[in-house]
Amino acid sequence: MNIVVIGAGAWGTALAVCAARDALHRVTLWARDAARLNALQGERANTRYLPGIALPASLQLKGGGEASLAEAVQGQDLIIMATPVAAARGLLLRLRQARVPVAWLSKGFEAALPASAPSLASFGLLVHEIRAQVAINLRAGVLSGPSFALEVARGQPTALVAASEHAEVRGALVEAFHSSTLRVYASDDIVGVEVGGAVKNVLAIATGLCDGLQLGLNARAALITRGLAEMTRLGVALGARAETFTGLSGLGDLVLTATGDLSRNRQVGLLLAQGKSLPEAVESLGHVAEGVYCARTVVQRAAGLGVEMPIAQSVVALLDGQLKPAEAVAALMGRGPTVEQA
């Protein structure tokens, strides 16, 4: 199988390594930045994002501008978009004529557009909604689930979900990445899988804050559980199936991102609890923390649908500087008693 992975960050590189390992597939990793490409070629490793992981000898490395990208996608059986959500719209536009399956790895909502923009776009979109706007004929989907790139690159056991309305896309993703160390399950609930992947990043910031303030394991368990309820409410309102959120892309990804030390979003919460400002916290990571950029959009979409998400709302107030860490906790604990509902 011929596979191109567009984007040489941690996750794109990790999946490219997995697919190329043991020469099971013919894989190309495409890097936009020329300096990054030169480093990858010279070191045969992505030392910035995946230290200690050697690139398989069979993995091809390409990069450059538009002409290079057009050349890289020619003759492929599967195109993987390993870019942040912010880059998804432009890349989908460039790939809209592709005749082979396309899948993205990004988790989050696009930044909200100005109020003068078309109604739905003004809320900010999930990537499958962006595809519906700019590449309606593209057979596409998402590969998501609880996964730290470094562990995947090391060959440690991992399970993911390939979600698409197109059986061809689900099948291509399973064929490309299912192996003895990486299990890939198929789902046709792309809405649920994408909502889970986006909202868990916001909730991980809250859990990092909870742990950073040393509120205890009881508080962490309550936060994760009620966060899952918020995620499910939003997903169902957007058309997802409730059971999707008890699976890998919901509960699984939430638990990993909220509790794992490799989680960038969790680290943001920990740093804010230490008294760091948001710019200081983000700068110290050196990586994209999608929860920071999509938290406001999550709350906006929820409000537009009449969905209550108090944890996500507190995260936005914290990120905007409207609440201090201790005040955010007090606001949540000070809410009136109610009946537990999903």
Backbone hydrogen bonds in HBPLUS format (Angstrom, degrees):
<---DONOR---> <-ACCEPTOR-->    atom                        ^
c    i                          cat <-CA-CA->   ^        H-A-AA   ^      H-
h    n   atom  resd res      DA  || num        DHA   H-A  angle D-A-AA Bond
n    s   type  num  typ     dist DA aas  dist angle  dist       angle   num
A0026-ARG N   A0001-MET O   2.97 MM  25  6.08 156.0  2.03 149.1 156.7     1
A0077-ASP N   A0002-ASN O   2.75 MM  75  5.08 161.0  1.78 132.1 138.9     2
A0078-LEU N   A0002-ASN O   3.20 MM  76  6.60 131.2  2.45 154.4 163.9     3
A0003-ILE N   A0026-ARG O   2.95 MM  23  6.25 163.9  1.97 155.3 159.0     4
A0028-THR N   A0003-ILE O   2.86 MM  25  6.30 151.3  1.94 153.3 162.9     5
A0004-VAL N   A0078-LEU O   3.13 MM  74  6.59 159.6  2.18 162.0 168.0     6
A0080-ILE N   A0004-VAL O   2.86 MM  76  6.13 166.3  1.88 167.0 169.6     7
A0005-VAL N   A0028-THR O   2.80 MM  23  6.18 162.9  1.83 167.6 173.4     8
A0030-TRP N   A0005-VAL O   2.84 MM  25  6.04 175.5  1.84 166.9 166.8     9
A0006-ILE N   A0080-ILE O   2.76 MM  74  6.00 176.9  1.77 170.4 169.3    10
A0082-ALA N   A0006-ILE O   2.77 MM  76  5.51 151.8  1.85 146.1 153.9    11
A0007-GLY N   A0030-TRP O   2.83 MM  23  5.77 163.9  1.86 159.5 164.7    12
A0013-THR N   A0009-GLY O   3.07 MM   4  5.93 160.0  2.11 141.7 148.0    13
A0014-ALA N   A0010-ALA O   2.96 MM   4  6.09 157.6  2.01 145.9 152.8    14
A0015-LEU N   A0011-TRP O   3.07 MM   4  6.27 165.4  2.09 152.7 155.1    15
A0016-ALA N   A0012-GLY O   3.01 MM   4  6.15 155.2  2.07 145.6 153.2    16
A0017-VAL N   A0013-THR O   2.88 MM   4  6.08 156.9  1.93 151.7 157.6    17
A0018-CYS N   A0014-ALA O   3.02 MM   4  6.30 158.3  2.06 146.1 151.8    18
A0019-ALA N   A0015-LEU O   2.93 MM   4  6.14 166.4  1.95 153.1 155.9    19
A0020-ALA N   A0016-ALA O   3.00 MM   4  6.06 147.3  2.10 144.3 153.0    20
A0021-ARG N   A0017-VAL O   2.89 MM   4  5.84 129.2  2.15 144.1 156.4    21
A0023-ALA N   A0020-ALA O   2.86 MM   3  5.07 139.0  2.03 138.9 135.0    22
A0060-GLN N   A0027-VAL O   3.00 MM  33  6.27 165.8  2.02 163.8 159.7    23
A0029-LEU N   A0060-GLN O   2.84 MM  31  6.17 166.7  1.85 160.1 160.7    24
A0062-LYS N   A0029-LEU O   3.01 MM  33  6.25 165.5  2.03 151.3 153.1    25
A0031-ALA N   A0062-LYS O   2.86 MM  31  6.35 155.6  1.92 146.7 150.2    26
A0064-GLY N   A0031-ALA O   3.29 MM  33  6.92 138.4  2.47 147.6 157.7    27
A0037-LEU N   A0033-ASP O   3.01 MM   4  6.32 159.3  2.05 151.5 157.6    28
A0038-ASN N   A0034-ALA O   2.93 MM   4  6.18 161.0  1.97 150.5 155.2    29
A0039-ALA N   A0035-ALA O   3.01 MM   4  6.24 154.1  2.08 144.8 151.7    30
A0040-LEU N   A0036-ARG O   2.90 MM   4  6.17 161.8  1.93 154.1 158.9    31
A0041-GLN N   A0037-LEU O   2.91 MM   4  6.13 162.3  1.94 154.2 159.0    32
A0042-GLY N   A0038-ASN O   2.88 MM   4  5.99 156.0  1.94 145.2 152.2    33
A0043-GLU N   A0039-ALA O   2.92 MM   4  5.90 162.4  1.95 152.1 156.1    34
A0044-ARG N   A0040-LEU O   2.79 MM   4  5.18 136.7  1.98 135.3 145.3    35
A0055-LEU N   A0044-ARG O   2.89 MM  11  5.33 173.0  1.89 144.0 142.0    36
A0050-LEU N   A0046-ASN O   2.72 MM   4  5.40 160.1  1.76 167.9 175.0    37
A0053-ILE N   A0050-LEU O   3.25 MM   3  5.84 152.8  2.33 142.8 140.8    38
A0059-LEU N   A0056-PRO O   3.05 MM   3  5.43 157.1  2.10 112.4 119.4    39
A0069-LEU N   A0065-GLY O   3.04 MM   4  6.38 153.3  2.11 151.3 159.3    40
A0070-ALA N   A0066-GLU O   2.94 MM   4  6.18 166.0  1.96 157.1 160.4    41
A0071-GLU N   A0067-ALA O   3.02 MM   4  6.21 152.3  2.09 144.0 151.5    42
A0072-ALA N   A0068-SER O   2.90 MM   4  6.08 150.3  1.99 143.2 151.8    43
A0073-VAL N   A0069-LEU O   3.14 MM   4  6.39 146.9  2.26 153.6 159.7    44
A0074-GLN N   A0071-GLU O   3.27 MM   3  5.39 148.8  2.37 101.5 110.4    45
A0079-ILE N   A0101-PRO O   3.01 MM  22  6.37 162.7  2.05 154.4 160.0    46
A0103-ALA N   A0079-ILE O   2.89 MM  24  6.40 153.7  1.96 160.6 169.3    47
A0081-MET N   A0103-ALA O   2.69 MM  22  6.02 165.2  1.71 155.5 160.6    48
A0105-LEU N   A0081-MET O   2.98 MM  24  6.21 146.5  2.09 170.9 161.3    49
A0087-ALA N   A0084-PRO O   3.02 MM   3  5.64 151.9  2.10 115.9 123.4    50
A0088-ALA N   A0085-VAL O   2.96 MM   3  5.10 159.4  2.00 111.0 117.8    51
A0091-LEU N   A0087-ALA O   3.21 MM   4  6.31 160.5  2.25 151.2 157.1    52
A0092-LEU N   A0088-ALA O   2.82 MM   4  5.93 163.0  1.84 157.6 162.3    53
A0093-LEU N   A0089-ARG O   3.02 MM   4  6.24 153.4  2.09 148.5 155.7    54
A0094-ARG N   A0090-GLY O   3.20 MM   4  6.49 150.7  2.29 139.9 147.0    55
A0095-LEU N   A0091-LEU O   2.96 MM   4  6.22 136.4  2.15 143.4 156.1    56
A0096-ARG N   A0093-LEU O   3.47 MM   3  5.21 166.3  2.49  98.8 102.6    57
A0098-ALA N   A0095-LEU O   2.87 MM   3  5.39 167.2  1.89 127.1 129.6    58
A0102-VAL N   A0139-ARG O   3.02 MM  37  6.37 153.2  2.09 151.8 160.1    59
A0141-GLY N   A0102-VAL O   3.00 MM  39  6.58 131.7  2.24 143.3 156.6    60
A0104-TRP N   A0141-GLY O   3.03 MM  37  6.59 150.9  2.11 148.7 151.2    61
A0143-LEU N   A0104-TRP O   3.10 MM  39  6.40 158.7  2.14 161.1 165.1    62
A0110-GLU N   A0125-LEU O   2.66 MM  15  5.10 169.5  1.67 149.1 151.8    63
A0117-ALA N   A0114-PRO O   2.93 MM   3  5.60 166.1  1.95 121.9 126.6    64
A0122-SER N   A0118-PRO O   3.06 MM   4  6.17 139.3  2.23 157.0 169.3    65
A0122-SER N   A0119-SER O   3.28 MM   3  5.43 134.8  2.50  98.1 109.6    66
A0123-PHE N   A0120-LEU O   3.11 MM   3  5.75 161.5  2.14 117.3 122.7    67
A0124-GLY N   A0121-ALA O   3.08 MM   3  5.35 147.1  2.19 107.2 116.5    68
A0129-GLU N   A0126-LEU O   2.98 MM   3  5.31 131.6  2.22 105.4 118.8    69
A0130-ILE N   A0126-LEU O   3.05 MM   4  6.46 146.2  2.17 148.5 158.9    70
A0131-ARG N   A0127-VAL O   2.92 MM   4  6.23 161.8  1.95 154.6 158.6    71
A0132-ALA N   A0128-HIS O   3.20 MM   4  6.35 147.5  2.31 131.0 138.8    72
A0133-GLN N   A0130-ILE O   2.92 MM   3  5.14 136.0  2.12 102.7 115.7    73
A0134-VAL N   A0130-ILE O   2.99 MM   4  6.30 160.0  2.03 160.2 165.4    74
A0135-ALA N   A0131-ARG O   2.78 MM   4  4.93 155.0  1.84 138.0 143.2    75
A0138-LEU N   A0135-ALA O   3.00 MM   3  5.49 164.2  2.03 120.3 125.4    76
A0142-VAL N   A0163-ALA O   2.89 MM  21  5.33 157.5  1.94 151.9 159.2    77
A0163-ALA N   A0142-VAL O   2.87 MM  21  5.33 166.3  1.88 164.4 166.5    78
A0144-SER N   A0161-VAL O   2.96 MM  17  5.34 165.1  1.98 152.5 155.5    79
A0161-VAL N   A0144-SER O   2.78 MM  17  5.34 163.1  1.81 149.4 152.5    80
A0152-VAL N   A0148-PHE O   3.15 MM   4  6.45 159.9  2.19 156.2 162.4    81
A0153-ALA N   A0149-ALA O   2.89 MM   4  6.12 164.0  1.91 158.2 162.3    82
A0154-ARG N   A0150-LEU O   3.01 MM   4  6.20 141.4  2.17 140.0 150.4    83
A0156-GLN N   A0151-GLU O   2.96 MM   5  5.33 161.7  1.99 164.3 158.4    84
A0155-GLY N   A0152-VAL O   3.00 MM   3  5.15 151.4  2.09 103.5 112.7    85
A0158-THR N   A0181-THR O   2.98 MM  23  6.35 145.2  2.10 150.8 161.7    86
A0183-ARG N   A0158-THR O   2.89 MM  25  6.32 161.0  1.93 159.3 158.9    87
A0160-LEU N   A0183-ARG O   2.79 MM  23  6.21 159.1  1.83 161.7 168.2    88
A0185-TYR N   A0160-LEU O   2.90 MM  25  6.18 173.6  1.90 150.6 149.3    89
A0162-ALA N   A0185-TYR O   2.69 MM  23  6.04 165.8  1.71 168.8 173.5    90
A0187-SER N   A0162-ALA O   2.93 MM  25  6.08 146.6  2.04 155.1 150.2    91
A0164-SER N   A0187-SER O   3.09 MM  23  6.67 149.0  2.19 154.0 159.8    92
A0169-VAL N   A0166-HIS O   3.12 MM   3  5.44 126.4  2.42 104.0 116.2    93
A0170-ARG N   A0166-HIS O   3.24 MM   4  6.64 164.7  2.27 154.6 158.1    94
A0171-GLY N   A0167-ALA O   2.90 MM   4  6.06 163.6  1.93 152.9 157.6    95
A0172-ALA N   A0168-GLU O   2.99 MM   4  6.15 151.9  2.08 141.0 148.3    96
A0173-LEU N   A0169-VAL O   3.06 MM   4  6.29 160.2  2.10 154.2 158.3    97
A0174-VAL N   A0170-ARG O   3.07 MM   4  6.31 158.7  2.11 149.7 155.5    98
A0175-GLU N   A0171-GLY O   2.95 MM   4  6.11 165.6  1.97 149.6 153.8    99
A0176-ALA N   A0172-ALA O   2.90 MM   4  6.01 150.0  1.99 142.7 151.2   100
A0177-PHE N   A0173-LEU O   3.08 MM   4  6.12 159.8  2.13 149.3 152.7   101
A0178-HIS N   A0174-VAL O   2.95 MM   4  5.20 156.7  2.00 141.0 145.7   102
A0179-SER N   A0182-LEU O   2.77 MM   3  5.00 160.5  1.81 142.6 147.7   103
A0193-VAL N   A0189-ASP O   3.11 MM   4  6.35 166.6  2.13 155.3 159.2   104
A0194-GLU N   A0190-ILE O   2.99 MM   4  6.01 159.0  2.04 143.3 148.9   105
A0195-VAL N   A0191-VAL O   2.91 MM   4  6.10 161.2  1.95 154.1 159.8   106
A0196-GLY N   A0192-GLY O   2.99 MM   4  6.08 166.3  2.01 149.3 153.3   107
A0197-GLY N   A0193-VAL O   3.11 MM   4  6.27 159.9  2.15 142.2 147.6   108
A0198-ALA N   A0194-GLU O   3.02 MM   4  6.18 142.6  2.17 143.8 153.2   109
A0199-VAL N   A0195-VAL O   2.89 MM   4  5.96 174.3  1.90 164.5 164.6   110
A0200-LYS N   A0196-GLY O   3.18 MM   4  5.94 159.6  2.23 143.6 149.0   111
A0201-ASN N   A0198-ALA O   3.31 MM   3  5.86 142.7  2.46 108.6 117.2   112
A0202-VAL N   A0199-VAL O   3.02 MM   3  5.33 123.8  2.34 106.5 120.0   113
A0203-LEU N   A0199-VAL O   3.11 MM   4  6.45 163.7  2.13 157.9 162.4   114
A0204-ALA N   A0200-LYS O   2.90 MM   4  5.99 140.2  2.06 139.9 150.2   115
A0205-ILE N   A0202-VAL O   3.20 MM   3  5.43 131.0  2.45 100.0 111.8   116
A0207-THR N   A0203-LEU O   2.98 MM   4  6.30 153.3  2.05 146.8 154.2   117
A0208-GLY N   A0204-ALA O   2.88 MM   4  6.02 154.3  1.94 144.5 151.4   118
A0209-LEU N   A0205-ILE O   3.00 MM   4  6.24 152.3  2.08 145.6 153.1   119
A0210-CYS N   A0206-ALA O   2.97 MM   4  6.25 156.2  2.02 145.1 151.6   120
A0211-ASP N   A0207-THR O   2.94 MM   4  6.21 161.8  1.97 151.4 155.2   121
A0212-GLY N   A0208-GLY O   2.80 MM   4  5.90 154.3  1.86 144.9 153.2   122
A0213-LEU N   A0209-LEU O   2.96 MM   4  6.14 143.0  2.10 147.5 156.0   123
A0215-LEU N   A0210-CYS O   3.20 MM   5  5.73 169.9  2.21 159.4 161.4   124
A0214-GLN N   A0211-ASP O   2.95 MM   3  4.86 154.6  2.02 101.6 109.1   125
A0220-ARG N   A0216-GLY O   3.22 MM   4  6.53 154.2  2.29 140.3 147.7   126
A0221-ALA N   A0217-LEU O   2.95 MM   4  6.13 165.3  1.97 151.8 154.6   127
A0222-ALA N   A0218-ASN O   3.02 MM   4  6.25 160.9  2.05 149.5 154.9   128
A0223-LEU N   A0219-ALA O   2.91 MM   4  6.06 159.7  1.96 149.7 155.4   129
A0224-ILE N   A0220-ARG O   2.99 MM   4  6.21 166.2  2.01 156.7 159.2   130
A0225-THR N   A0221-ALA O   3.02 MM   4  6.12 163.9  2.05 147.8 152.7   131
A0226-ARG N   A0222-ALA O   2.91 MM   4  6.04 171.2  1.92 154.3 157.0   132
A0227-GLY N   A0223-LEU O   2.80 MM   4  5.75 142.4  1.94 138.6 150.4   133
A0228-LEU N   A0224-ILE O   2.91 MM   4  6.11 148.3  2.01 143.1 150.5   134
A0229-ALA N   A0225-THR O   3.21 MM   4  6.58 146.8  2.33 138.9 147.4   135
A0230-GLU N   A0226-ARG O   3.07 MM   4  6.41 152.1  2.15 143.7 150.4   136
A0231-MET N   A0227-GLY O   2.95 MM   4  6.23 164.7  1.97 154.3 158.0   137
A0232-THR N   A0228-LEU O   2.95 MM   4  6.12 159.5  1.99 147.7 153.1   138
A0233-ARG N   A0229-ALA O   2.99 MM   4  6.20 161.5  2.03 149.1 153.7   139
A0234-LEU N   A0230-GLU O   3.10 MM   4  6.38 166.1  2.12 156.1 158.8   140
A0235-GLY N   A0231-MET O   2.96 MM   4  6.14 164.6  1.98 150.5 155.5   141
A0236-VAL N   A0232-THR O   2.90 MM   4  6.04 170.8  1.91 158.8 160.4   142
A0237-ALA N   A0233-ARG O   3.10 MM   4  6.20 156.0  2.16 142.6 149.5   143
A0238-LEU N   A0234-LEU O   3.05 MM   4  6.31 133.7  2.28 142.5 154.8   144
A0238-LEU N   A0235-GLY O   3.04 MM   3  5.10 131.6  2.28  96.6 110.1   145
A0240-ALA N   A0235-GLY O   2.86 MM   5  5.14 165.9  1.88 140.0 136.2   146
A0239-GLY N   A0236-VAL O   3.03 MM   3  5.02 156.0  2.09 101.1 108.6   147
A0244-THR N   A0241-ARG O   3.12 MM   3  5.70 149.8  2.21 114.5 122.7   148
A0245-PHE N   A0242-ALA O   3.13 MM   3  5.89 150.1  2.22 119.5 125.6   149
A0246-THR N   A0243-GLU O   3.17 MM   3  5.52 162.8  2.20 110.3 115.6   150
A0247-GLY N   A0244-THR O   3.12 MM   3  5.37 159.0  2.16 109.8 114.5   151
A0251-LEU N   A0245-PHE O   2.92 MM   6  5.85 132.1  2.15 122.5 133.9   152
A0250-GLY N   A0247-GLY O   3.24 MM   3  5.43 148.7  2.34 103.2 112.4   153
A0252-GLY N   A0247-GLY O   3.06 MM   5  6.14 178.4  2.06 147.9 148.1   154
A0253-ASP N   A0248-LEU O   2.82 MM   5  6.02 128.1  2.09 146.0 158.6   155
A0254-LEU N   A0250-GLY O   2.96 MM   4  6.05 155.0  2.02 152.6 160.7   156
A0255-VAL N   A0251-LEU O   2.93 MM   4  6.06 169.7  1.94 157.0 158.4   157
A0256-LEU N   A0252-GLY O   3.18 MM   4  6.38 167.2  2.19 149.2 152.8   158
A0257-THR N   A0253-ASP O   2.98 MM   4  6.00 171.0  1.98 148.3 151.4   159
A0258-ALA N   A0254-LEU O   2.87 MM   4  5.80 152.0  1.95 149.2 157.0   160
A0259-THR N   A0255-VAL O   3.10 MM   4  5.97 139.7  2.27 141.5 149.3   161
A0260-GLY N   A0256-LEU O   2.80 MM   4  5.32 151.1  1.88 149.2 154.5   162
A0263-SER N   A0260-GLY O   3.12 MM   3  5.57 164.3  2.14 115.6 119.4   163
A0267-GLN N   A0263-SER O   3.13 MM   4  6.30 152.0  2.21 138.2 146.0   164
A0268-VAL N   A0264-ARG O   3.06 MM   4  6.42 141.7  2.21 142.6 152.2   165
A0269-GLY N   A0265-ASN O   3.36 MM   4  6.76 157.6  2.42 147.9 151.3   166
A0270-LEU N   A0266-ARG O   3.01 MM   4  6.38 158.0  2.06 152.0 158.6   167
A0271-LEU N   A0267-GLN O   2.90 MM   4  6.08 160.5  1.94 150.9 155.6   168
A0272-LEU N   A0268-VAL O   2.95 MM   4  6.18 156.0  2.00 151.0 157.8   169
A0273-ALA N   A0269-GLY O   3.02 MM   4  6.20 152.4  2.10 145.2 152.5   170
A0274-GLN N   A0270-LEU O   3.19 MM   4  6.50 130.4  2.45 135.4 148.0   171
A0274-GLN N   A0271-LEU O   3.09 MM   3  5.04 132.3  2.32  93.4 106.6   172
A0276-LYS N   A0271-LEU O   3.10 MM   5  5.58 155.4  2.17 156.3 148.9   173
A0275-GLY N   A0272-LEU O   3.02 MM   3  5.21 159.4  2.07 106.9 113.0   174
A0281-ALA N   A0277-SER O   2.90 MM   4  6.15 156.6  1.95 153.7 160.6   175
A0282-VAL N   A0278-LEU O   2.94 MM   4  6.14 168.9  1.95 162.8 164.4   176
A0283-GLU N   A0279-PRO O   2.96 MM   4  6.00 163.4  1.99 147.2 152.3   177
A0284-SER N   A0280-GLU O   3.07 MM   4  6.12 153.1  2.14 143.4 150.0   178
A0285-LEU N   A0282-VAL O   3.21 MM   3  5.43 141.0  2.37 101.3 111.7   179
A0292-VAL N   A0289-ALA O   3.04 MM   3  5.90 146.0  2.16 126.2 132.9   180
A0293-TYR N   A0290-GLU O   3.04 MM   3  5.33 123.3  2.37 103.4 117.2   181
A0294-CYS N   A0290-GLU O   3.01 MM   4  6.21 140.3  2.17 154.1 166.1   182
A0295-ALA N   A0291-GLY O   3.11 MM   4  5.57 130.7  2.36 138.9 143.8   183
A0298-VAL N   A0294-CYS O   2.93 MM   4  6.19 156.3  1.99 158.4 164.9   184
A0299-VAL N   A0295-ALA O   3.17 MM   4  6.49 161.9  2.20 151.9 155.4   185
A0300-GLN N   A0296-ARG O   2.90 MM   4  6.15 153.8  1.97 146.4 154.6   186
A0301-ARG N   A0297-THR O   2.85 MM   4  6.04 167.2  1.87 156.5 158.7   187
A0302-ALA N   A0298-VAL O   2.99 MM   4  6.18 160.8  2.03 146.7 152.5   188
A0303-ALA N   A0299-VAL O   2.88 MM   4  6.05 161.3  1.92 148.5 153.5   189
A0304-GLY N   A0300-GLN O   2.98 MM   4  6.17 158.6  2.03 149.2 154.8   190
A0305-LEU N   A0301-ARG O   3.18 MM   4  6.40 130.1  2.45 138.6 150.9   191
A0305-LEU N   A0302-ALA O   3.07 MM   3  5.18 136.5  2.27  98.6 110.9   192
A0307-VAL N   A0302-ALA O   2.79 MM   5  4.78 167.9  1.81 146.5 143.5   193
A0306-GLY N   A0303-ALA O   3.11 MM   3  4.96 157.2  2.17 100.0 107.1   194
A0313-GLN N   A0309-MET O   2.96 MM   4  6.16 156.6  2.02 153.8 161.5   195
A0314-SER N   A0310-PRO O   2.99 MM   4  6.14 150.2  2.09 140.4 147.3   196
A0315-VAL N   A0311-ILE O   3.04 MM   4  6.38 149.6  2.13 147.5 156.1   197
A0316-VAL N   A0312-ALA O   3.06 MM   4  6.39 157.9  2.11 150.5 155.4   198
A0317-ALA N   A0313-GLN O   3.03 MM   4  6.32 161.7  2.07 148.8 153.5   199
A0318-LEU N   A0314-SER O   2.91 MM   4  6.09 149.8  2.00 143.1 151.6   200
A0319-LEU N   A0315-VAL O   2.86 MM   4  6.11 164.6  1.88 155.2 158.8   201
A0320-ASP N   A0316-VAL O   2.87 MM   4  6.02 148.9  1.97 149.2 157.9   202
A0322-GLN N   A0317-ALA O   2.81 MM   5  4.98 135.1  2.01 160.4 162.6   203
A0323-LEU N   A0317-ALA O   3.24 MM   6  5.59 142.2  2.39 120.7 117.9   204
A0321-GLY N   A0318-LEU O   3.07 MM   3  5.16 155.7  2.13 103.5 111.0   205
A0327-GLU N   A0324-LYS O   2.93 MM   3  5.12 118.3  2.32 104.3 121.0   206
A0328-ALA N   A0324-LYS O   2.92 MM   4  6.21 149.0  2.02 160.5 170.6   207
A0329-VAL N   A0325-PRO O   3.25 MM   4  6.61 157.7  2.30 151.3 156.2   208
A0330-ALA N   A0326-ALA O   3.01 MM   4  6.23 160.0  2.05 144.4 150.3   209
A0331-ALA N   A0327-GLU O   2.88 MM   4  6.05 150.4  1.96 145.1 152.7   210
A0332-LEU N   A0328-ALA O   3.21 MM   4  6.48 153.7  2.28 144.1 149.8   211
A0333-MET N   A0329-VAL O   2.95 MM   4  6.21 168.3  1.97 158.3 161.6   212
A0334-GLY N   A0330-ALA O   2.87 MM   4  5.76 132.0  2.10 139.3 151.1   213
A0335-ARG N   A0332-LEU O   3.39 MM   3  5.72 169.3  2.40 109.0 111.5   214
